[in-house]
């Protein structure tokens, strides 16, 4: 992932999950909900990026992470479609963001990303050296 690609991005689709993603760390996900199947289809024709924010719906009175929340941009590196329409995907954390505001949408929720920060050179080398991980149904 070249960080030059991120400079022009100010909005990303949001995927709130009860998990924390860090830059340079791989995260396999099983995509099964219709709204996230649509998110995957939308980003697959574009930059393959989405925002992943920690969110525990059981400890919140809203359906979304609060404004001011910090998350991580995720890049989809592999997709394994399953016969029933679900998909196994492999993502890698790219860079942290600060959730600035929401723009209402019919299907997706969008967030504002703060200006790109430089990644630690050691983390950048480690991220580039990550092996491709085989995907298996969960």
Rosetta silent file (secondary structure, phi, psi, omega in degrees, C-alpha in Angstrom):
SEQUENCE: XXXXXXXXXXXXXXXXXXXXXXXXXXXXXXXXXXXXXXXXXXXXXXXXXXXXXXXXXXXXXXXXXXXXXXXXXXXXXXXXXXXXXXXXXXXXXXXXXXXXXXXXXXXXXXXXXXXXXXXXXXXXXXXXXXXXXXXXXX
SCORE:     score description
SCORE:     0.000 S_00000001
   1 L     0.000  123.268  175.670    0.000    0.000    0.000 S_00000001
   2 L   -91.105  134.142 -177.453    1.461    3.310   -1.007 S_00000001
   3 H   -73.134  -14.265  174.404    0.578    6.110    1.346 S_00000001
   4 H   -61.055  -35.243  179.336    0.379    8.471   -1.633 S_00000001
   5 H   -61.876  -28.543 -175.723   -2.975    6.776   -2.425 S_00000001
   6 H   -79.563  -21.912 -175.087   -4.302    7.886    0.956 S_00000001
   7 L   -60.769  -31.210 -177.369   -3.615   11.593    0.520 S_00000001
   8 L   -90.194   -2.111 -176.888   -6.639   12.090   -1.726 S_00000001
   9 L   -94.360  127.223  173.885   -9.052   10.143    0.506 S_00000001
  10 L  -123.723   -7.532  177.516  -11.176   12.045    2.981 S_00000001
  11 E  -137.660  144.128  178.287  -14.100    9.627    3.327 S_00000001
  12 E  -139.984  150.318  170.692  -14.298    5.859    3.774 S_00000001
  13 E   -68.095  144.883 -174.935  -17.095    3.351    4.325 S_00000001
  14 E  -104.712  134.987  176.325  -17.193    2.364    7.986 S_00000001
  15 E  -122.801   92.788  179.183  -17.188   -1.205    9.336 S_00000001
  16 E   -79.742  128.316 -179.438  -17.757   -1.055   13.117 S_00000001
  17 E  -141.041  155.721  175.105  -16.699   -4.273   14.882 S_00000001
  18 L   -81.855   55.073 -179.840  -15.848   -5.342   18.433 S_00000001
  19 L  -149.282  151.171  178.400  -12.186   -5.731   17.403 S_00000001
  20 L  -108.422  132.245  176.704   -9.168   -3.413   17.214 S_00000001
  21 L  -112.187  137.865  178.726   -7.040   -3.244   14.065 S_00000001
  22 L  -115.658  151.389  176.318   -3.523   -1.798   14.090 S_00000001
  23 E   -56.131  134.784  177.947   -1.428   -0.563   11.145 S_00000001
  24 L    84.196   -2.544 -176.526    0.588   -3.392    9.584 S_00000001
  25 L  -103.347  130.440  177.084   -1.439   -6.150   11.253 S_00000001
  26 E   -76.604  149.998  178.102   -3.435   -8.670    9.164 S_00000001
  27 E  -145.629  110.815  174.432   -7.053   -9.408   10.077 S_00000001
  28 E   -78.519  141.680  179.107   -9.165  -12.142    8.442 S_00000001
  29 E  -135.775  147.307  172.525  -12.902  -11.427    8.344 S_00000001
  30 E  -103.817  118.980 -178.572  -15.994  -13.359    7.311 S_00000001
  31 E   -97.756  116.048 -177.230  -18.410  -11.064    5.444 S_00000001
  32 L  -132.945  -26.938  179.720  -21.992  -12.278    5.776 S_00000001
  33 L   -73.369  140.978 -178.960  -24.355   -9.348    6.499 S_00000001
  34 H   -53.919  -40.742 -177.811  -25.978   -7.852    3.380 S_00000001
  35 H   -66.738  -30.766  179.294  -24.790   -4.293    4.151 S_00000001
  36 H   -86.605  -22.603  168.945  -21.168   -5.467    4.436 S_00000001
  37 H   -64.084  -41.230  177.999  -21.476   -7.621    1.314 S_00000001
  38 H   -66.659  -41.537  177.218  -22.465   -4.387   -0.435 S_00000001
  39 H   -57.204  -46.165  179.630  -19.552   -2.542    1.202 S_00000001
  40 H   -61.930  -42.955  178.206  -17.171   -5.223   -0.130 S_00000001
  41 H   -62.914  -42.139 -178.859  -18.673   -4.984   -3.626 S_00000001
  42 H   -65.202  -45.540 -176.803  -18.394   -1.185   -3.595 S_00000001
  43 H   -77.248  -20.410  179.745  -14.767   -1.032   -2.461 S_00000001
  44 H   -66.483  -26.813  177.817  -13.709   -3.890   -4.765 S_00000001
  45 L   -91.807   -1.302 -179.044  -14.213   -1.644   -7.787 S_00000001
  46 L  -119.333 -125.939 -173.382  -12.368    1.210   -6.106 S_00000001
  47 L   -92.257   -1.446  177.252   -9.450    1.485   -3.731 S_00000001
  48 L    63.400   29.240 -178.778  -10.265   -1.604   -1.592 S_00000001
  49 E  -117.492  144.301  171.282  -10.138    0.482    1.595 S_00000001
  50 E  -147.812  162.459  177.555  -12.586    0.837    4.480 S_00000001
  51 E   -94.037  130.966  176.725  -12.476    2.174    8.017 S_00000001
  52 E  -113.293  117.620 -179.857  -12.577   -0.328   10.859 S_00000001
  53 E  -118.838  136.137  175.009  -13.595    1.128   14.219 S_00000001
  54 E   -62.976  132.762  178.362  -13.926   -0.720   17.499 S_00000001
  55 L  -155.873  124.902  176.752  -17.553   -0.795   18.491 S_00000001
  56 L  -112.542  103.763 -175.593  -19.379   -2.896   21.052 S_00000001
  57 H   -62.675  -23.186 -179.425  -23.139   -2.505   20.465 S_00000001
  58 H   -73.920  -20.171 -178.587  -23.911   -3.980   23.891 S_00000001
  59 H  -108.465   15.822 -177.760  -22.121   -1.122   25.676 S_00000001
  60 L  -131.514  149.400  176.875  -23.521    1.725   23.575 S_00000001
  61 L   -91.161   -3.662  178.080  -26.864    3.456   23.291 S_00000001
  62 L  -115.998  176.382  179.470  -26.266    4.179   19.585 S_00000001
  63 L   -97.321    2.754 -174.374  -25.604    2.023   16.525 S_00000001
  64 L  -136.280  154.407  172.832  -22.306    3.734   15.659 S_00000001
  65 L   -61.566  149.257 -177.548  -18.955    4.542   17.242 S_00000001
  66 L   -72.577  154.104  172.896  -18.952    8.069   18.713 S_00000001
  67 L   -57.530  140.946 -177.916  -17.500   11.101   16.959 S_00000001
  68 L    96.582  -11.081 -179.190  -13.880   11.493   18.065 S_00000001
  69 L   -66.974  147.133  176.424  -13.297    7.748   18.002 S_00000001
  70 E  -103.691  137.883  177.843   -9.990    6.466   16.583 S_00000001
  71 E  -138.081 -165.652 -178.400   -9.956    3.570   14.105 S_00000001
  72 E  -135.623  134.944  173.663   -7.729    2.080   11.437 S_00000001
  73 E   -70.042  131.265  178.791   -7.959    2.133    7.649 S_00000001
  74 E  -111.777  137.835  174.999   -8.113   -1.477    6.411 S_00000001
  75 E  -110.369  128.957  176.525   -7.021   -2.610    2.956 S_00000001
  76 E   -78.675  119.596 -178.326   -8.590   -5.750    1.489 S_00000001
  77 E  -104.042  -24.737  178.657   -5.713   -7.847    0.154 S_00000001
  78 E  -146.787  146.290  176.833   -7.535  -11.110   -0.655 S_00000001
  79 E  -132.803  131.405  175.466  -11.146  -12.153   -1.235 S_00000001
  80 E  -122.757   97.575  177.901  -12.488  -15.700   -1.235 S_00000001
  81 E   -66.749  142.570  177.981  -16.143  -15.743   -2.352 S_00000001
  82 L  -107.855  155.041 -175.737  -18.210  -18.585   -0.890 S_00000001
  83 L   -57.414  -28.695 -177.168  -21.070  -20.370   -2.710 S_00000001
  84 L   -88.220    7.627  178.279  -23.729  -18.915   -0.384 S_00000001
  85 L    97.561  -14.971  175.214  -22.738  -15.275   -1.103 S_00000001
  86 L   -74.434  170.576  177.197  -20.580  -14.783    1.970 S_00000001
  87 E  -144.071  140.295  166.741  -16.864  -14.024    1.576 S_00000001
  88 E   -91.478  131.263  176.875  -13.702  -14.662    3.528 S_00000001
  89 E  -128.365  152.720  171.814  -11.438  -11.653    3.222 S_00000001
  90 E  -111.961  128.981  177.500   -7.936  -10.841    4.384 S_00000001
  91 E  -121.325  160.749  173.920   -7.307   -7.258    5.412 S_00000001
  92 E  -133.561  133.422  175.947   -4.227   -5.401    6.616 S_00000001
  93 E   -65.924  138.498 -176.170   -4.300   -2.295    8.783 S_00000001
  94 E  -109.058  -57.631 -175.824   -2.861    0.718    6.964 S_00000001
  95 E  -160.191  150.938  179.045   -3.049    3.842    9.128 S_00000001
  96 E   -74.354  155.355  173.594   -5.049    5.233   12.047 S_00000001
  97 E  -137.694  165.202  177.402   -7.828    7.768   11.555 S_00000001
  98 E  -115.673  123.086 -178.461   -9.915   10.039   13.728 S_00000001
  99 L   -73.786  112.122 -173.028  -13.660    9.843   13.202 S_00000001
 100 L   -95.322  -42.507 -179.176  -14.643   13.445   12.529 S_00000001
 101 L  -165.735  166.475  176.317  -18.275   13.251   11.361 S_00000001
 102 E  -110.870  145.502  172.014  -20.899   11.097    9.700 S_00000001
 103 E  -117.598  116.176 -176.310  -22.570   11.676    6.357 S_00000001
 104 L   -60.842  137.645  176.083  -25.917    9.890    6.257 S_00000001
 105 L  -140.174  159.675 -177.675  -26.280    7.351    3.483 S_00000001
 106 L   -68.768  -41.605 -176.459  -28.920    4.839    2.582 S_00000001
 107 L  -111.419  -45.915 -173.927  -26.628    1.808    2.805 S_00000001
 108 L  -107.382  154.607  173.149  -23.195    2.914    3.980 S_00000001
 109 L  -106.343  135.561 -177.888  -21.965    5.176    6.706 S_00000001
 110 E  -113.706  153.060  179.057  -19.037    7.412    5.761 S_00000001
 111 E  -129.147  159.744  176.311  -16.412    8.982    7.946 S_00000001
 112 E   -95.200  134.744  179.595  -13.964   11.838    7.629 S_00000001
 113 L  -107.472  136.079  177.260  -10.290   10.884    7.858 S_00000001
 114 L   -69.343  165.035  178.438   -7.677   13.246    9.259 S_00000001
 115 L   -52.742  148.006 -175.930   -4.592   14.057    7.191 S_00000001
 116 L   -64.995  134.526  175.098   -2.302   11.094    6.615 S_00000001
 117 L   -97.765  152.834  178.597    0.380   10.490    9.207 S_00000001
 118 L   -77.804  137.409  178.287    3.725    8.986    8.284 S_00000001
 119 L   -83.258  143.660  174.377    4.151    5.328    9.183 S_00000001
 120 L   -53.663  130.588 -177.692    7.166    4.238   11.173 S_00000001
 121 H   -58.088  -34.136  178.402    9.763    2.941    8.614 S_00000001
 122 H   -66.239  -43.889  179.178   10.197   -0.321   10.562 S_00000001
 123 H   -63.535  -39.329  179.889    6.425   -0.926   10.515 S_00000001
 124 H   -61.959  -44.751  177.565    6.349   -0.140    6.799 S_00000001
 125 H   -64.408  -41.404 -179.908    9.040   -2.747    6.047 S_00000001
 126 H   -64.099  -39.630  179.674    7.293   -5.296    8.273 S_00000001
 127 H   -64.124  -42.757 -179.746    3.977   -4.692    6.520 S_00000001
 128 H   -66.746  -25.842 -176.817    5.561   -5.190    3.085 S_00000001
 129 L   -89.147   -0.018 -178.276    7.149   -8.436    4.260 S_00000001
 130 L   -63.433  132.541  177.255    3.866  -10.005    5.427 S_00000001
 131 L   -73.734  155.017  172.557    3.257  -13.350    3.727 S_00000001
 132 L   -72.605  127.246 -177.462    0.013  -13.958    1.875 S_00000001
 133 L   -94.725  136.276  177.863   -2.081  -16.002    4.238 S_00000001
 134 L   -67.820  141.346  177.794   -4.250  -18.839    2.929 S_00000001
 135 L   -98.995  134.590  177.198   -7.962  -18.244    3.417 S_00000001
 136 L  -130.949  147.830  175.148  -10.158  -21.017    4.758 S_00000001
 137 L   -59.326  142.353 -178.572  -13.873  -20.988    5.583 S_00000001
 138 L   -82.845    0.000    0.000  -14.401  -20.295    9.263 S_00000001
